[in-house]
Amino acid sequence: LQKLWRNNNKGSEVMGLDNIIYEKKGVSNKELSEALKPLCGGSFMTDDNNSFRGKVYSDFNEAISGYDLYGTDEWEHEELESIVMSYEELIKEDKVDEWLSSYNKANENVWGIDFKKDEFMALYKVFKLCMDNSWRINAWF
């Protein structure tokens, strides 16, 4: 390849190329672990909890923000920002309890369980931490 590049090198007409090698690994963070405690635990439960059971909260999150949790691999900062803003609107308007009451009675609550305010706030905090720290959320299914 080096020989090919050298033979075809036309000076400034050649586009630069950088290849970056990086390691993708789970986040170990105490603040994140605390935020995840109220949520139904995921398959990767460890002392440094960094997962939650996304299928339980996917429709819930989609009802709040328009984003289901099955597509998290493709989320960029903009999606996280939009999700956080959706949660913050309900929090700032002091409408979390009202929204939860309505959602828990609605047909879109496919689990038929009463989601709690601490779960709402936990998801908000998780998404905010991810946004603020540029963490990615991997959907494993």
N, C-alpha and C positions, 0 to 999 in steps of 0.2 A: 504493500500500500504506500509506503514512503516513497518508493521509486516512482509509482504511478503519480503520486501527488507532485513530486519534484518535476516530472516530465510534463505535467499539465499546468504547472504553476504559472500564472500570468500576472504575478505581482499583486497589485492592489485590486485586481478584478476577482480574486479568489475570496470567497466568503470565509470568515473565520469559523473555527469549530472548537468548542470545548466539550469534553465529556466529563461528567461529574459522577464519581462513585460515592454512594452514600448508603448508610444503614438505616433501614426502616424498622423501628422497634416501638413497643408500647411505652406509654408515658407512665412514669412513676412519680406521683406528686401527691403530697399529703392533703392539700386543699381539694384536689380532684377526688381523692378517696373519700373525704368527708362529704363532698357534694353528692357522691353516688350512693351513700348509705341508705337514703329513703327509697331508692329505686330497686325494683326486682333485679337480682343479681344475674350477671351473664355467665357464660360458660368458662370464662377465664378468671374466676374468682381467686385472688391471691391476697396476701397481706397488704399489698399495694394495689388495691382494687382499681382497675382501669377499664372495666366493662360493665354494661348493663344489658338487660334483656330487651333488645330493640323491638322485637315483634309485639311486645306488650304495649309499647309506647308509640309505635309508628303512626297509627291512625289518630291517636291523641295529638301528637305533634303536628300531623298534617292538618288537623282541624284548627289548630292555633296559627300555624305559619304557612300552610300550603305545601310543606315539604314532608314526604314520608321518609322513614329512616332506612329504607332499602337502597336509597340512592346516595348514601353519604360518601361513598368512594369518589364521587364526582363533584362533591361540594368544594367550592373555593371560598375565599374570604367573603366574597359578596353574598353568598348563600347564608353563611353563618351570621353575617351582619343583618340580613333580612329576618332571619329566624329570631335573633336576639331582640330586634326592634319589635317584632310581633308580640313577644312575651312582655317586653317593657311597656308597650301600650296598655296592656291589661293591668299591669302592676301599677303604673302611674295613675291610671284612671280609677284605681281601687275596685276593679271589676273581676278580680280573680275568682272570688267566691261565687259571684253571680254566674260567671262563665262556666265554672266547674259544675254548678247545680244544673245548668241547662244541658251541658254536655253529658253528664252522667245519666240524664233522663232520655237523651236523644237516641235515635236508631243508629246513628253513626258510631256510637260506643259499642263496637262489636264484641268486646269482652264482657259487657254487662256487669262490670265492677264499678264501684264508686272510687274514682281517682281522687286523691287527696291533695290539699294545697301544698304539703311538703314535697310531693312528687312533682307538681308543677314547678315549684321553686328550685328543686334539685335539677330538673332538666334545664331550666333557664341558666342556672349557675354553670352547669356542664358546658352548655353551648357558649356562654360568655367566656369561660376559661379557654375553651378551644379557640375562640375568635381572638382573644387578647394575646394568647401565646402561640398563635399560628400552628396549633395542633390539628391534625387530621383525624377523622373518624372513619375507621374501617368497618364496612358492613360484612360480617362473616356469616354466610348461610349456605 
